[in-house]
Amino acid sequence: MARIIILFAVFIVLHLDAVAQGTSALKQGKNWISVLESTAQRILPGRRESGISTNYHFIVIWKEKASPASFFWRGQNGWLSCNIQKVHKAKQGAMYTPDAAGLTASIHKGDTLELIPVTGGRFPVPAQIPDSAVNTLFFKTTNTGWHYYAFKKLTQKPDIIMP
């Protein structure tokens, strides 16, 4: 009887460890999003004393049934939370315009999303995110761990020179 109890306890510990590792492990997210646009644009300070900054912009299609809980961008300038907005392609031109519900809309499979990393806020980098991960979009749902989409190349828009 004691052997069965010990065996059962070992099984529970191994199972809980596997579950914990499975939910916190970093997983590739290529099956979760399709990237339509990914751009970077430098802002040059001009006569100002501030440094050069880079603005990033992404248009993605959400391909998973579960809604995303959050998106973060890990670029050259740190760990940034992303504003998420549902968008659709404009009837004329190549631009995307916000949906009527905008930021408050719930996200479903097949929705087109605009993601804009924003500075501000103090969100600590989760322990499972490696320091070497740059130019990477991270996201998760309420029921999953972190997923990532690494960008090999971003479309560089022309620099903006401030006065």
Residue pairs with C-beta under 8 A, 6 or more apart in sequence:
22 145
23 144
23 145
24 128
24 145
24 146
25 128
25 145
26 128
26 129
26 130
26 145
26 146
26 147
26 148
27 144
27 145
27 146
27 147
27 148
28 147
28 148
28 149
29 137
29 139
29 147
29 148
29 149
30 149
31 63
31 64
32 62
32 63
32 64
32 139
32 147
32 149
33 60
33 61
33 62
33 63
33 137
33 139
33 149
34 60
34 61
34 63
35 58
35 59
35 60
35 149
35 151
36 59
36 60
36 61
36 112
37 57
37 58
37 59
37 96
37 155
38 56
38 57
38 58
38 59
38 151
38 154
38 155
39 56
39 57
39 58
39 154
39 155
39 156
39 157
40 54
40 55
40 56
40 57
40 75
40 154
40 155
40 156
40 157
41 54
41 55
41 57
41 156
41 157
41 158
41 159
41 160
42 52
42 53
42 54
42 159
42 160
43 52
43 53
43 54
43 55
43 159
43 160
43 162
44 52
44 159
44 160
44 161
44 162
45 51
45 52
45 162
46 161
46 162
46 163
47 162
47 163
48 162
53 77
54 75
54 76
54 77
55 116
56 73
56 75
56 116
56 117
56 154
57 114
57 115
57 116
58 82
58 114
58 115
58 116
58 137
59 87
59 96
59 112
59 113
59 114
59 115
60 112
60 113
60 115
61 110
61 111
61 112
61 113
62 68
62 107
62 108
62 109
62 110
62 111
62 112
62 113
63 109
63 110
64 109
64 141
65 109
66 141
66 142
66 143
66 144
67 106
67 107
67 108
67 141
67 142
68 84
68 107
68 113
68 139
68 140
68 141
69 139
69 140
69 141
69 142
70 81
70 82
70 139
70 140
71 81
71 82
71 84
71 115
71 137
71 138
71 139
72 79
72 80
72 81
72 82
72 117
72 123
72 137
72 138
72 139
73 79
73 80
73 82
73 115
73 117
73 136
73 137
73 138
74 80
74 125
74 129
74 133
74 134
74 135
74 136
74 137
74 138
75 117
75 134
75 135
76 134
76 135
77 119
79 123
79 124
79 125
79 129
80 117
80 118
80 119
81 117
81 118
81 121
81 123
82 115
82 116
82 117
82 118
82 137
83 103
83 114
83 115
83 116
83 118
84 103
84 107
84 113
84 114
84 115
85 98
85 99
85 102
85 103
85 113
85 114
85 116
86 98
86 99
86 101
86 102
86 105
86 107
86 111
86 112
86 113
86 114
87 96
87 97
87 98
87 99
87 112
87 113
87 114
88 96
88 97
88 99
88 112
89 95
89 96
89 97
89 112
90 96
90 97
96 112
96 114
98 114
99 105
105 111
107 113
115 137
126 146
128 145
128 146
129 138
129 146
133 148
133 150
135 150
135 151
135 152
135 154
136 148
136 149
136 150
136 151
137 148
137 149
137 151
138 146
138 147
138 148
139 146
139 147
139 148
139 149
140 146
140 147
